[in-house]
Amino acid sequence: MKVTELVAQFAAPVVEANGCELWDVEYVREGSEYFLRLYLDKEGGVDINDCERISRAIDPILDEKDPIPTSYHFEVCSAGLERTLKRPSDFQRFLGSAITVKLYRPRNGLKEIPCVLEGYEDGRITVTAGKETITFEKSEVALVRLRVEF
């Protein structure tokens, strides 16, 4: 089992007991250091107090379960307004929302397409960009994230 899946298993109940939802778990290398990050969500938004409370609750569990043998930095943060959509449930939850689709290769000269999420099925994403409906195959898409319009 991957580190992120293992951490999600024991972190989710703690996060939920503290009134939040576990949006994502990320274990990444940045430069020479590793980071384990929990991304949280909740109705009305996540604040610093939520992050601190959950960090303090999960820290001793990480020490006990020791899912990562090397040293790393542990961070708890908000998923943010422009969060990345990864799971099918993320796409279903945000149907009709403004998103940005980042592509591996340009399409019509663009690698980033601001659009509205219209559908998601088997990894294919259907969007409207202006008056055009476009379907992207999973293999074309590098990243999809919510887009905040002011």
C-alpha positions in Angstrom: 0.0 0.0 0.0 1.3 3.5 -0.9 2.3 5.9 1.9 -0.5 8.3 0.9 -3.2 5.6 1.1 -2.0 4.3 4.4 -1.9 7.8 5.9 -5.3 8.6 4.5 -6.7 5.5 6.2 -5.8 6.5 9.7 -6.0 10.3 9.2 -9.5 10.5 7.7 -11.4 9.5 10.9 -9.3 12.1 12.9 -10.0 14.8 10.4 -13.7 14.0 10.3 -13.9 13.9 14.1 -12.5 17.5 14.0 -15.3 18.7 11.7 -13.3 18.6 8.4 -13.0 16.4 5.3 -9.7 14.9 4.1 -9.4 16.2 0.6 -6.1 14.7 -0.3 -2.8 13.3 1.0 0.4 14.1 -0.8 3.9 12.8 -0.2 6.4 14.6 -2.4 10.1 15.5 -2.7 10.9 19.1 -3.1 14.6 19.7 -3.6 16.4 17.4 -1.1 13.5 17.3 1.4 10.3 15.2 1.6 6.9 16.6 2.6 3.8 14.8 3.8 0.8 17.1 3.3 -2.8 16.6 4.3 -5.3 18.8 2.5 -8.5 19.6 4.3 -11.9 20.9 3.3 -15.0 22.0 5.2 -18.1 24.0 4.6 -17.3 27.6 5.1 -13.6 27.0 4.6 -10.7 25.7 6.6 -8.8 28.0 8.9 -5.4 28.0 10.7 -7.1 26.7 13.9 -8.5 23.6 12.0 -5.0 22.9 10.6 -3.3 23.2 13.9 -5.8 21.1 15.8 -5.7 18.3 13.2 -1.9 18.5 13.0 -1.6 18.0 16.7 -4.1 15.1 16.7 -2.4 13.3 13.8 1.3 13.9 14.7 1.4 11.3 17.5 -0.4 8.7 15.3 2.3 9.3 12.6 5.0 8.7 15.3 3.3 5.5 16.4 2.5 4.1 12.9 5.8 5.3 11.4 4.6 5.0 7.7 7.7 6.8 6.4 11.2 5.5 7.4 13.1 8.6 6.3 12.8 12.2 7.7 10.1 14.4 6.2 8.1 17.6 7.0 4.5 17.2 8.0 2.0 19.9 6.9 -1.7 20.3 7.3 -3.3 22.8 5.0 -6.5 23.9 3.3 -7.3 22.3 -0.1 -7.8 25.9 -1.3 -10.2 27.5 -3.6 -8.3 26.4 -6.7 -7.8 22.8 -5.6 -6.9 20.0 -7.9 -9.6 17.5 -8.9 -8.3 14.0 -9.0 -10.9 11.4 -8.0 -14.2 10.7 -9.9 -16.1 11.9 -6.8 -14.2 15.3 -7.1 -15.4 15.7 -10.6 -19.0 14.7 -9.8 -19.1 17.1 -6.8 -18.0 20.1 -9.0 -20.0 19.5 -12.1 -21.0 23.0 -13.5 -18.0 24.6 -11.9 -15.4 26.8 -13.5 -12.1 24.8 -14.0 -8.8 25.1 -15.7 -7.6 22.1 -17.7 -3.9 21.8 -18.2 -2.8 19.6 -21.1 0.4 17.8 -21.9 0.4 19.1 -25.5 -1.3 22.3 -26.8 -4.7 22.1 -28.4 -5.5 25.0 -30.7 -2.3 26.6 -29.4 -3.3 26.4 -25.7 -1.9 24.2 -22.9 -4.3 25.7 -20.3 -8.0 26.0 -21.1 -10.3 27.9 -18.8 -13.7 26.2 -19.1 -16.7 24.8 -17.2 -16.9 21.1 -16.1 -19.9 19.5 -17.8 -19.2 15.8 -17.4 -16.8 13.1 -16.3 -16.9 9.4 -17.3 -14.1 6.8 -17.2 -11.4 9.5 -17.0 -12.8 11.5 -19.9 -13.6 15.1 -19.1 -16.3 17.0 -21.0 -16.2 20.8 -20.7 -17.6 23.9 -22.4 -15.2 26.6 -23.4 -17.2 29.6 -24.7 -19.8 28.0 -26.9 -17.7 24.9 -27.7 -18.1 21.6 -26.0 -14.8 19.7 -25.8 -14.1 16.2 -24.5 -10.5 15.4 -23.2 -9.2 11.9 -22.9 -7.4 11.1 -19.6 -4.1 10.7 -21.5 -4.3 14.3 -22.7 -4.8 15.9 -19.3 -1.9 16.8 -17.0 -4.1 18.5 -14.3 -7.6 19.8 -13.6 -8.2 22.4 -10.9 -11.1 24.6 -9.9 -10.9 28.2 -11.1 -12.0 31.1 -9.1 -13.5 34.0 -11.0 -13.7 37.4 -9.5 
